[in-house]
Amino acid sequence: MLRTIIVDDESPSRETIEQMLNLYCNNVEVVAHADGVRSGIKAIKKHEPDLVLLDIKMPDGTGFDILRQMDPINFKVIFITAYEEYAVKAFKFSALDYLLKPIDPEELKEAVEKSNKLIEKDNIDLKLNAFLNNYYSESDNNTKKIVLKTTDSIFLFELEDIVHVEADGNYTRFSVEGEKEDILVSKPLRDFSNLLESNDFLKIHQSHIINTRYVRRFDRDQFICYMKDGSKIPVSHRNKDKLMKMFKGLSK
């Protein structure tokens, strides 16, 4: 059983979440509720939970304030948040688990099941730092960071250091500036497409996304994009115009 604490400043929200857990998650035991930072810290220290469902914005602080005061963080975390475009993007870049309000029961069930399968408490400090960097990067021009998880490691890279990204079956292969070997992530390319393409990246083939900062030239006859690291990336006919438009924009 996953001993679980719900931290949310709204009583109806806490009660609804517990009802959903009781209905859809047989492996969960809710051991406590908390309505803010202070009560959340107290409940976590007292009950030593396996899982915390953690609201972000509360009257006396944020869910991140709770985590900063936990050393070590020896429980799994699923964040709960109202929809904010920047926050959602930051969560995805940082590989943190989150649920949007109003919470969908099936998404809650899926998130809890995923959490239960994790053997280790996932490097929450690294992910949290990446999230905070990315969340505030929209206003202070910080470089975005991305968390990449392989079967045996977790990496934190600056987004601008990703040279190109390639589909490899149900995996995605990241080529990173300064890294001797590619980073192989157990997620399909489609999970990264929308996330990357708004940040100097361009999908030029169904299996390839490039960082436009690293493009050296485009061979229009052979439909090959040459990158600064020496790699040659195929360009599909349907995506040729997007690449040409990029070059025209740079030449102005």
Buried (B, 14 or more C-beta within 10 A) or exposed (E): EBBBBBBBBEEEBBEBBBEBBEEBBEBBBBBBBBBBBBBBBEBBEEBEBBBBBBBBBBEEBBBBBBBBBBEEBEBBBBBBBEEBEEBBBBBBBBBBBBBBBEBEBEEBBBBBEEBBEEEEEBBBBBBBBBBBBBBEBEEEEBEBBBBBBEEEEBBBBBBBBBBBBBBEEEBBBBBBBEBEEBBBBEEBBEEBBEBBEEBBBBBBBEBBBBBBBBBEEBEEEEBEBBBEEEBEBBBBEEBBEBBEEBEEEEEE
